[in-house]
Every structure is written in structure tokens, then in C-alpha cells.
Amino acid sequence: MIAIQLSQTGGGSYSGSLALHGMHGDTSHAGGLPEPLHAATCHFEGALPNGLKYAANVLALGGSGEVRSDANGLRFANCDTLSIIVCGGTNYTPESAKHFMDSSLDPLVLATRKTLVAAGQTPATLLHTHVADYRSLFDTMRVDLGPSTKAQRAMDTWTRLKARAAAGAAPDPELEATYLQYGRYLTIAGSRDSLPTGLQGLWLESNISPWMADYHNDINIQMNYWLPDRAGLPSCFEPFTDYCISQVDAWTTATREHFNDPRSSYRNSSGKIAGWTVGISTNIYGGGGWRWHPAGNAWLCNNLWQHYQYTLDRAYLARVYPLMKGACEFWESRLLEVSVKDPATAQTSKVLVDDADWSPEHGPTDARGNTYSQEWVWDLFENYRQASALLGKDRDYAATITQLQARLYLPQVSPKTGWLEEWMTPDDLGEHEHRHLSPLVGFFPGDRIRAESSPPALIESVTRLLEARGTGGYGWACAWRAMCWARLGNAAKAYDLIVTNLTPSEHLTNGTAKNLFDMYNLDAKNDAFQIDANFGTPTAMLEMLMSSRPGEITLLPALPTAWAASGTVTGMAARGGFQVDLSWKQGKVTSVTVRSVGGEQTVLKAGTWTRPVRLGSGESITLTP
């Protein structure tokens, strides 16, 4: 619902008109309900080519004067105040059994009912209700990265972005804190319903949106949902969960009926099929597009699993468990056994690898055992084993998955490049500065490769590959790189990528628009808003301030010089079931408060300082390292 209240002091009145225009040539109609002299309504309704019905209704209510409706919309005259209520609706339902449309639901009735309910409240009540609802989420986190100068604060946003991007410019910590909070604002505004945010979230400017405003399952929708838990907004993750659950039956049917189609270059050469997977892109009606994406199921499950790690909500885990099991069943049917030779010992062993596949979004489309898929399958199997144990379900099947996981081929260090291999070859078969970091998913967002415990040679190969990928490109790509550099503890490189994303978008370049939307250069004549960097960049900033895994919380792992003087961030969530408030000065932690939201024990780390923490649910402790 959109509420607009026009009022003024010192007398005067409002006269004018309001027209209601749809995006599909919709015709506006005068309201059919009996209306008092000071109120009137108008509406339109229609249906998309796929049958989805929609409607919008507008009510105008004057404090005095006259308000009436006709075929052109609403007209008002001599109103000392004017309230305008706009409501819409569709008959979409997140139920695949109903083909995602509820034939019993009338969108116009829905929109009209909402309008009348809102009109029954005073403008002050509507505003108070909205602000209270919003602040109940926004106020869960406070961000202070240090002070900006008086001159910086005096600038408008666009001037300030350009000033920060100038060569040799001083840091602007309050601008960067605002960008982080802006990502939280977009999350609150766009992820409160049964559908998650797509490539442009709610903010579409036409019926022809780039990439059909869909969900891309090889980084974009996943990046959109790295932020809610970390940023103290766990309820905003729920639309992602609801979406996956509502779609999985349709995905399962499509997988079983079409994945092994002879026209599918990714079909299982064994002819077997089970479980579910997705296309690179998906929509809200169970459909998929572009091409099959075998490992997409594992990546979606990684997001679902990590949300559990933040919340420790067993009821939630039980809801998503069938998706994790179904993804495992898909990979049980897909994996192939091949022989590989250990270059160090010259011994041959049999391992399990992905069938013909792609490392998104470059290189061969028929390579077996690419690093991207191997890492995601290992991650899926690991998370499923834990979920099975936690819920006490399917012990025998979990044992089967454990055996399969132990036989997976894991990526090697290339003797030619020194990089982590992207394919089962020492050769680089793609673009070495490609925008995607597909071979690094086991490092971030996955947990198999860890800077603090993996073999140094493996971490060096991750570092070299990350260096080879470069530091330019699209906003989401820079955000992903920043997260990886944060995990490596390289604050300077992570911060440089944050600053890159704040570069003003001028003349269709990649960067930030005047309203802080992230802009994506399409070609010499076009650019587009793409929302994932607006979520990914704040995620990277939070990863620079705190990283976590179950049993371990690291404070200030990649604090840049620009924020080092002083700062405070409250309400950060840590995996393992904790919330953290953190303050620092001169690059050192001065105070940390840890609250349990279900977690019982963890280890705090800050530089060389470590401290085991044990808490009961709801308990907290404040420490000074």
C-alpha cells in the first residue's frame, strides 16, 4: 500500500486530478462503490499473457471540497487536505499444485479491500505503523565506521560520490556506512513477501527488463541472500526459503522429464535421473531458462544451510531438509567414476566426478570434474550429513552420502599457473580475468578451503587465482572478490574493491548511481540497474569486520586503514547462533559483546587473542581483549 498525504499550514486548498496508468495499456474505470462527496475511487484490472490476473485501486479522500471519479481518473477541488491510497494485487500463489495462480482470488477485490482498510486509519496512524514496522528491522544494527569531515557531510550524495572517487581523495567512512545501511534498507523494502528479490528487486522501470528480471542461480540470487543474516535481518531471508520450497516440486518434475533429454548437453551419460536441479535462470512459475545448471541445486542448498547455521532453528531445518536430500539424490545419479593419477606418487585411483558440465560462465561446456561442481557437491554432501544427524533422519542414506563424499575428486594446484585448477587439467581453458570466481566457491561462500587451516600451497593457489581474476568489472564481481580478499585477511585489496563499487556511474559505466543503485554496463548505448552488488558490497564490508563459522568468530579480520581510527557495529550475526556488538580504536578491539540466540559455545579471536565463550540461550557476555 502506498499512502500520500497532502496538507499545508496557513490556509489554502488543493485542486487537480490524478490519473491511474497501468504498464499494459490498461483502462482506468471509476469506482463502483457508493462514495461520499469528499471521496472517490478508480481502478484498472487485467491479465498477463500467461493468465496471471492483476489489479490496482486508488482512493482519494479530501478533508473538504469535492472529490469525484470519471473515466480519466480522479478529480478533486478545494480540498484543505487530501489523502491518496494506492493498493494493488494479483492472483499469484506459491503453490505449484495450482500452477502458481489462484483462480478463486479476485485481485480487484483484494486491492479494494486493502484500500478501504487503509482509508479507515488516520494518516498519522498509517505513518506511525509503517515507521514502527520498518524500524523494528532497521534498528537491529548500528554502523559507525568513523567520522567523515564537515565538508564531506555538506555535499549532496552525487557530489560526494564523485569527490570520493577523485584521485588521492580522503576516505569517507560515513558514506561507506550509509551504503551498508542502504543495502539493509533495500533488503527490508524488497524481501518481506513470498517471493525473493530478483536481479532488479522491486524496482523495474519497464516491461522489458534486463535478463527478464529473473533469478540467476550461479551467483546473483545467492548473493542477494548473503546479507540478511549477517546484517541482523534473519526474517528477510524467509522469502528465499519459501520460494525454494514452493518451486521444488516443479523443479523435480522438470528435472525428471527434461534433464536427460537428448538435446541437453548436460544430460547424465549413465541415463539415470533422480532428485532435482535448476536452470541457470528460474522464474516464479517453476520454469527455468538459458541452460541447465547441475550444481545450482547445491548452491541454493548452501544458502539454505548457512541460514540454519545462523539461527539454529531445527523447525526451519526440517522444512528445507527435503530439498537437501533431493539435491543429493540428483548427484548420486549423476556422478561418474574415473581413474586419475597422482602426479606425486604416479599411483592411480578411482574417484567420482561431475559429468559433462560448465564452469559458469566461461570455458568448455562438456568438461568433467570441473572445480566449481566438485566443490559444490562436496559442500552439499557435507551439509546434508550434518542435517541428517541433527534431525535424526535417514541414517542409512546419510552413510551412503558420506561414502560418496569420501570418493569425490578435489581440485589440485596447477603446476603451470600456480592457480587452483578450474578444470581437471593444469591448463587454463577460459578467460583468466573472467567476472565469475567459480573455482573459488569452496573458499567463499563455501568452507572447505580455509585460510587458517588448509595447506599453505592450496591457499597460495587461491590467492594467485584471485590476483589473476583482477580487480575491475561489474559490481557483483567486485563484491565477490572483496569477500574473498577479506577471508584472506587482505584489508587493503578488499577495501579498494568497496571503493571501486562506489565509483559514480557516468556515461553508462559500471558503478553507483545518484540514488546508490548499482549500475551495470550492457553495451555502448545501454546500462541497467542490477541489485546484487547493493547486497554483496555490504556483505563484504561486514565480512571485513567479522567472519564466523560454527565454533569460531574472528573479529576485525580485514579492517582497512580508512576505518581503523574508531568504530562500532552492533547486531552482527555469527554462525553458531550468536549476535555480536563490536567496538574498536586504532585498529584494535576495545569491546565485544556476544549474545546467544541458541548457540552454546564458540571461540572469539582478535589477532593473537583468543577466548572460549560458553553461554546459555539468551545470555550475553562483554569482553575487553
N, C-alpha and C positions, 0 to 999 in steps of 0.2 A: 504494500500500500504506500502511495505517495501522498503526503499531506502538504498543502501550501496554504499559508495564512497571510492575507494582506490586511494590514491595519496601519493607521497613522495617527499622530498626535496633532492637536491644533485644528481639528475640523477637516472638512473636505470629504470627498466620496470617490468611489470607483465606478467607471462606466467603460464598457468594452465588450469583447467577445472572446470566446475560446473555441477552437476547432479541434476535433479529435481525428487524427490521421493514422491509419494503420500502415504497415510495410508491404501490404499485398493488394493495394488498390481497394481497401475496404471502404464501405459506405457507412457513414455515420447516421444513426437514427435517433430521434427524440425519445426520451424515456416514456415508458408506457404506464408508470405508476402515477396515481394522483399526487400532485405536487402543490405545496403552499406557494404563496406569492413570492416568497424570498428564496425558493429553492427549485432546482430543475436538474434533470439528468440527461445524458446522451450516451450512446454506446455503439459499438460495432461487434460483429462476430463473423467467424469464417472457419475455413478448414484448409490445412496444408494438403499438397498432392498425395501424401501418404495416409490421409484420413484424420490426422490429429486435429481436433477442434480447439478453437481458442476464442476468447472474447475479452473486451475491455469495457469498463463502465466508468463514467465521470459524473460526479455530483458537485454542484456549486451551491453554496449556501450563503446568502447575504444577511448581514445584521439588520439591514433596512433596504429600502429601494425595491427594485424588481429584478428577478432572475427568471428567464424562460428558455425553452429549448425549441429548436426547429431543425430542419434537415441539414443545416450548415453547422450545427453545434449548439453552443450556449451563448446567450447574450445577457448582459447584466447592466443595470443603470442605477446610479445614485445610491450605491451601497456603501455605508460607512465602514463596514468590514466585509471581507469575502473569504470564505473557506472553500478550498478546492480539494476534493478527494478523488484519487485515481486508483483503480484496482483492476487487476486482470486475472485470468485463469485459463487453464487448459484441461483437457480430459486425460492427460498423461498419467499413467500409474506404473510404479516399478514392479509390475507383475508380468512375467513372461507368459504365464498361462492365459492372460488376457491380451497378449500381443502388445503390451505396454500402453493400451488405451482402454479406458473405462467407458463403455457405451452408455452406462446409466448416469454418467455425470454430465451435467449441462454447464459449460464454462460461464455462460452469461448469468445463470442463476448464482453460481459461485461468486463471480465478480460483483454482482449486485448486492448479495448478502454481505460481503466484506465491506462494501461501500457504506451500506446503511449502518452496520455496526460501528464503523469508524465515525460516521457523522453523528452518532449518538453521544460521542465524547466531546468535551471541550478541547479547543486547540492546545491549551496548556496541558491537559491530561495526556493527549497524544504525544506531545513533545517530551513530557516527563517520562512516559512509558518507554518511548524509544531510547532516550538517553540512558535511562536506568538499565535497559536491556543491553545496550551497547557497552556501557561502562562495566557491567558485570563481567565482561570478557576482556575488554581492553585494559582494565586496571589490574589484571593479574600479573602484569610485567611492567617494571620501570627500567628505563635505559638511560644511563648517563655515561657518555664516553669521554667526558672532559669538556671544558668550556671553549666556545668559539669567541672570536673578537666582537667588539661592539660594531665594528664596520661590517663584518660578515652578517650579523643579525639584522642590520638595517637594509640589506638587499632583498629584493623580491627573489623568488625561487629560481627563475631562469637566469637572472644576472648572477646569482650565487653559484649556480652550476657552472656557468662559463668562467667565473673567477677561479673556481677550484680547479678547473681543467687547464688553466694557463700555466705555461712553463714556469717552474720554480715557485708555484703558489703554496701558501701555507696550508696545513691541514685544516679542515673544518669539521671538528668532531660532532657538533650539534646537527649539522646537515646529514652526516652519516647515521647518527642516531635516529633522525627523522625518517630516513629511508628504511631503516629496520622497522620502525613502528608503522610505516606506510604498508610494508608487506603484511604486518599483522592486521591493519585496517582492511586491506583487500581480502584477507582470509575471513575475517569476521563478516564482511559485507557479502562475500561470494560463496561461502561454504557453510550454509545453515540449513540446507534443504535435503531432499532425497537424491540430488544429483551433485557430483563434484565439479570443481572448476575445470574447464577445458582450456584450450590454447589461448583464448581471449577472456576467459571468465564470463561475467555477465555483460561485458562492455563491447557489444557489437555495433558497428556503425552502418551495416548494410546487410542485405540478404545473401550476399556473396562474400563470405569471409575466407581469409587465407586458410588453406588446409581444411576447409569446411567446418572450422571451429570445433574439431573433433577431439578425441582423446588419443594422443600418441603414446604408445606403451613401451617405447625404447629410451625414455628419459623424462618426457615432458610431464605427464600426469604424476609420475613418481616424484619428480622434483617439486611439484605443487604441494605434495603432502609430506615433505620432509620438515616443513616449518611448524605445523600446528602443535605437535607435542613439545618440541624444543622451546617454543615461544609461549608456553602456558595456555594453549588453546586446544586441549585434547578433544573437546566436544566438536570442534570444527573438522576433526578427522572423520567423524561419523558418516558424512555423505559419501566418502570414498569407500568405506566398508559397505554401506548399504548398496552402493552401485555394484560392487563386485558380487555381492550376494544375489542381487536381483538379476544380474546378467548371466550367472554361471550356468544355469540350465540351458540357455540359448547357446552359450559358447560350447557347452558339452555336445549339444546336438550338431552344431556346425562342424565341430572337430571330427566327430564320428562319421558324419555324412560326406564331408568335403576335403578333410586334410589329406587323405590318401588318394584323392582324385589324380588320374594320370597327368593332368595339366599342372599339378602342384609340384614345383621343382624341389620343395622341401619334404615331400612325402616320405614316409618311413619305408626304406628299401626292404624291410622284413615283411611288409604287408600288415603288420599288427597295428592296432589302434586302441587306445583306452583314454579315459580321463578327458581333460580339456586343455586347450590353449587359445591364443587370440591372434588377431592380425596386428600388424604394426599400428594401425589405427582402428578405433572402435567408436561406435555411436551409442545412443541411449535406447536402441531398439534391438539389441542383441547382434547387430551386424558388425562386420569387420571389413577393412579395406587395405589397399595398397598391395600388401603381400603377407603371407603367413609369417608369424614371429614365434617360433617354437619356444624360445626362452622367455617370452613375455609373461607366461604364467608364473614362472619362478620369480621374476622381478616384482610383479604385483604382490605375490605372497611375501616377499621380503618386506614391503611396506606394511602389510597386514601384521606380520610377526613383530616388527620393531615397535608398532603401536602397543602391542601386548607388553613388550619389554619396558615401556614407559609406565604403563598403567597397572600391570599385573592383575588384570581383570579376567578371572577364569571364565566367567559367563561369556565375555566377549570372545575369548579364545575358542570356546566351544562353538560359537557361531561361525568362525572362519575356518575351523579345523577341516570341514569337508572340502573347502577349496584347496587347502594344502595337500590333503590326501589325493584329490583328483588330479592335481598337478603332478604329484609323484607317480600316479598310475600312468599318466601320459609318458613320462620319461622312462618308466620301467619298460614300456612297449617300444620306445624309440632307440635306446642306447644300443650301440654296436660293440662287439668285441673285436679288437685289433691287436696286432703284435707291434711292440716298439722296442727299440734297442737303447739301452743306457749308454750314452757316449763315454761315461767314465769307466764303466766295467765291461762294456761290449756285451753284456748279457741281455737276452731277450725276455720280455714278459708280456702277458696279455692284460690289456686294460680296456675300460669302457669309454667310448667317445660318442659325442653327438653325431648324428647322421648329417648328410649334406645340408649346409646352413650358411648363414651370412653373419659377419661381424658388423653390426649396424654402425654407420651406414656407408660402408665402402668395402672395396676388395671383392674377392670371388664370392659367388652365391652358392657354390657347391662344395665348400671346404668342410671336411670332417674334423671334429675336435677343436673348433676354434676356442680361444681362451674365454671369450665372453660367455658362451654357452656352458663350458665346463665349470666356470666359476659359479654361474647361477644355479646349475644343477647341484653342485656341492653345497651351496648355501641353502637351497630348498630342502635337500635331504637332511642337513644338519638341523634346520629349524623344525622340520617335521618330526624328527626323532625326539626332540625336546618337547614339542607339543603333545605327542603321543604319551610320553612319560608323565607329563603334568596332569593330563586328563585321565590317565589310566585306560587308554583306549587302544585297540588294535596292536597288542604287543607283538604278535607274530608278524604282522605286516611291517611294523617298525624294525623288527630284526632283519627282514628282507631288505629294507631300505638301507640299513646300516651296512649290510654286506655289499650292496651296490655302491654305496658311497666310498667304501674302502678300496674299490677297484677302479674308481674314476681316474682318468689321466689328468694330471695337473700341469699347468703351464711351466715352461722352462725359461731360463735366461738364454737369449740368443748369443752365440759366440761371435756372430758377425757384427751386430749392432750394439750389444750390451744392454738392450732393452728387454723387458718382459715380452716374450713372444706373443703375437696376436693370433697366429695360426700355428699349426703343428709343423713348423719349418723355421729355420733360422732367418729366412728371407722376409723382408717387409713387402707384403703383397698389395698394399694400399697407399693412401696418402699420408705421409708421415706427419703433416700438420692438420690432419683431419679434425673436424669440430668435436666429434664424439670421442669419449675416453673408454670405449667398450672393453678393451683388455684390462682396464683398471677397476672393474666393478668389484673384484674381490678385495680391493683396498678401500674403496668408498663407492657406494654405501655399504658394501659387504664388510665382513670382519675376518675373513680367513687370513689375509695378509696384514700383519700388524707391525708398525714401525718399531715398537718397543720389544718385540719378541720373535719376529721372523728372522731368518738368516740374513746377515748384512748384505750378502750378494744379491738376495732377492729384493731387498729394499733399495739397493743401488740401481737395480734394473727398473724398478718402478720410477725412481727419480729420473733416470735417463730418458725413459719413455715420456714422462710428463714434460721434461725440458724440450724434447723433440716436438711435442704437440704445439708448443708455442704459447703465447700469452695474449693473442688477439682473437677476433672473431665475434660471434654472437653473444648476447648477454648471458643466456643459459650456459653456454660453453665456458665462458669466463667464470661463472659462479661455480660450476663443477670443478674447474681447475683450482679455484681458490679453496674449495673444501679439501681437495687432495693435498695442496701445499700446507693447509692448516694441520692436517693429520701428520705431515712430515715435520711439523714444528717450524716451518719457514714463514715467519710472520711477514717479512718484507714482501715476498712474492705473493702471498695471499692478499695482503693489503693493496698492492699495486693493481690486482685484478678487481678489487672492490672499486677503486678509483676509476679504473677503465670503464666499468659499468655505469658510473655516474657522469661520464663524459656526455655533454649535450649532444643530442641527435639533431644535426643540422644538415640540410641538403641531402636527405634520405640516408644518412649514415646510421650505423648501429649506435645505440646509446640511449640516453634518458630524455624523454620529452618534458615539456614545461610542467605537466601535471605528474611527473615522475613515472609514467608508464615506460616500460622498456620497449624500444623500437628496434625493428629487425629489417635490414635492407633486403629487399626482394630482388631488385634489378635496377637498372639505370633510371627508371621512371617511377618506381613504387617502393614503399616501405609498409610495414604492418606492425601493429601492436601485438606482442606475444608475452603472455603474463608470467611464464615460468621463471624468468630471471628476477621478477619482482618478488618471488618467493625464495628462489635459490640464493640470491645475494644476501638477504637477511639470515638465511640458514648458515651460509659460510661465515658471516660475522659472529654468530653465536658459537659455531664450532671453533673459532679463533679464541673465544673467551672461555669455553668449557667443552671438553669432549667426554663421552661416557660410554661405558659398556657395563653389562651386569657385573657387579663386584668391583667396579673401578670408576672413579671420577677424577679427571685431570683438570686442574684449574689453570687458566691463562696459558694454554699450550702454545699459542701463537699470537701473543699480544704485540701489536705493531707499535712503533715509536710514537705514532700520531695519537694513540690513546693511552700511552703509558703513564702520563703525569698523574692522573687520578680518574677514578670512575666507579660506578656502582651499577649493577644489574640485578634485579630481583625477579623471582618467579621462573627461572630457567628450570626445565625438567631434565632429569638424568635417568638414563636407562637403569633398571633395577628397582624402580619405584620410589624415586626421591625428587624433591624440589630443592633448588639451591639459590640462595642470595649471596652475592659476591661483591666485595669492595676491594680496591687496590690503590696504591700510591707508588709512584716512581717504579712502576713495573712489578711491584711485589704485592702479594695478597695481604691485606690488613685485617680482613674479617670474612668469615664464611659461615653461613647458617645452612644446615641441612635438615630438611623435614621429610619424614617418611609418609608416603602415600600408599604404603603397603610393603615397601622394602624393609628388610631387616638388617642387612649388613652390607657394607661397601668399604672401599679404601680410598681415602682422599689423597691426592698427590698435587704438589705445587713445587716445581723444581726438584730439589733433593729432599724436600719434606714430605713425609707420608704419615697418615694417621688412620688406623682402623676405626670404623664407626659402626656401632650397633644401636638400633632404635626399634621401639615398638611402633605399630601403625599409629600415625597422628603425632608422634613425639618429634622433637627437634633438638638440635644442639648447635651452639655457636662457638666457633674456634678462632683463635688468632695464631696463625703459623709462626 
